[in-house]
């Protein structure tokens, strides 16, 4: 299956709106395992002091799903780094590809 294009200008606007400093993609989007049923795995890092509430985080997730036209699995970089499973953490950190970084 052909991967949907990431609309970088819309992602840039989205990141500025929500004070996101870094936006990365990882997972099946970057592999041969990507299919019509796949979601897009995303890591975001917010400006210090701008971490959203849970309700706002859900709004952010819904908005990026609308921009990308498919379900996403969204995680913050801080949550990823503080995770307990070192193997998964290292795998994601070593494979994620930047889409927007300030």
Backbone torsions as a table, in degrees:
resi	resn	phi	psi	omega
1	UNK	NA	140.9	176.7
2	UNK	-77.7	132.9	-179.8
3	UNK	-73.3	142.1	174.9
4	UNK	-67.3	145.1	178.0
5	UNK	-70.2	143.9	174.7
6	UNK	-89.4	115.6	-179.1
7	UNK	-75.2	89.9	-171.2
8	UNK	-58.3	-37.2	-179.6
9	UNK	-67.0	-37.8	177.3
10	UNK	-69.5	-37.4	177.1
11	UNK	-64.5	-41.3	178.7
12	UNK	-60.4	-46.6	177.8
13	UNK	-61.4	-43.7	178.4
14	UNK	-58.4	-47.1	-178.8
15	UNK	-63.3	-41.9	178.8
16	UNK	-64.4	-41.3	-179.8
17	UNK	-59.7	-41.6	-173.9
18	UNK	-101.2	13.1	179.3
19	UNK	56.8	41.5	176.8
20	UNK	-91.6	123.0	-178.2
21	UNK	-85.5	-34.1	-177.8
22	UNK	-137.9	142.2	-178.9
23	UNK	-139.0	118.3	-176.5
24	UNK	-125.3	153.7	172.2
25	UNK	-115.8	143.6	175.7
26	UNK	-147.4	179.3	173.1
27	UNK	85.1	-150.7	-170.6
28	UNK	-63.5	-24.8	177.8
29	UNK	-56.8	-31.1	-177.0
30	UNK	-92.6	2.0	-174.3
31	UNK	-122.4	175.9	176.3
32	UNK	-73.8	-7.6	-179.3
33	UNK	-82.9	-3.6	-177.8
34	UNK	-66.8	134.2	-178.7
35	UNK	-140.7	179.5	178.1
36	UNK	-59.0	-28.3	-178.1
37	UNK	-89.0	-8.2	-175.4
38	UNK	-70.4	144.4	169.0
39	UNK	-92.0	178.7	176.2
40	UNK	-112.9	123.6	-179.3
41	UNK	-87.6	128.2	-173.8
42	UNK	-132.8	138.0	171.4
43	UNK	-114.1	131.2	176.0
44	UNK	-124.5	148.8	175.4
45	UNK	-125.4	121.9	-178.5
46	UNK	-88.2	154.2	172.7
47	UNK	-56.0	144.4	178.9
48	UNK	-53.1	132.3	-179.3
49	UNK	85.5	-4.7	-178.0
50	UNK	-108.1	17.3	176.9
51	UNK	-60.8	128.8	-176.3
52	UNK	-80.1	161.7	170.8
53	UNK	-70.0	169.1	179.7
54	UNK	-60.4	-43.0	-179.7
55	UNK	-63.5	-43.0	177.9
56	UNK	-66.2	-38.4	178.4
57	UNK	-60.1	-40.2	177.8
58	UNK	-64.8	-40.3	176.6
59	UNK	-62.1	-41.6	178.4
60	UNK	-61.4	-45.3	179.7
61	UNK	-61.7	-43.5	179.4
62	UNK	-64.2	-38.6	-179.6
63	UNK	-67.4	-42.0	-180.0
64	UNK	-69.8	-30.6	174.3
65	UNK	-62.7	-40.1	178.4
66	UNK	-65.6	-42.2	179.6
67	UNK	-63.9	-43.0	-175.8
68	UNK	-86.9	-15.2	177.6
69	UNK	73.8	24.7	176.1
70	UNK	-163.4	165.6	179.0
71	UNK	-62.0	148.1	175.7
72	UNK	-127.3	157.4	171.5
73	UNK	-115.7	105.5	-171.3
74	UNK	-106.3	132.3	177.3
75	UNK	-139.0	147.3	175.9
76	UNK	-83.7	152.2	178.5
77	UNK	-62.9	-36.9	178.8
78	UNK	-63.4	-41.9	178.0
79	UNK	-65.1	-39.6	178.6
80	UNK	-63.0	-48.3	-177.4
81	UNK	-64.7	-34.6	-179.0
82	UNK	-85.0	0.0	179.3
83	UNK	-63.4	157.0	-175.2
84	UNK	-88.5	-25.8	-175.7
85	UNK	-86.4	98.6	-175.3
86	UNK	-62.4	-34.9	-178.6
87	UNK	-65.7	-47.3	178.6
88	UNK	-65.5	-44.1	179.7
89	UNK	-57.6	-49.6	180.0
90	UNK	-63.0	-40.3	179.8
91	UNK	-60.1	-46.1	-179.8
92	UNK	-68.2	-49.0	-177.9
93	UNK	-60.7	-33.5	-178.9
94	UNK	-83.7	-14.0	-176.6
95	UNK	-112.5	-14.5	-175.2
96	UNK	-67.9	144.1	-175.9
97	UNK	-114.7	128.5	-179.0
98	UNK	-71.2	138.4	172.4
99	UNK	-109.7	-35.8	179.4
100	UNK	-147.1	126.6	176.6
101	UNK	-144.2	130.0	177.3
102	UNK	-105.8	NA	NA
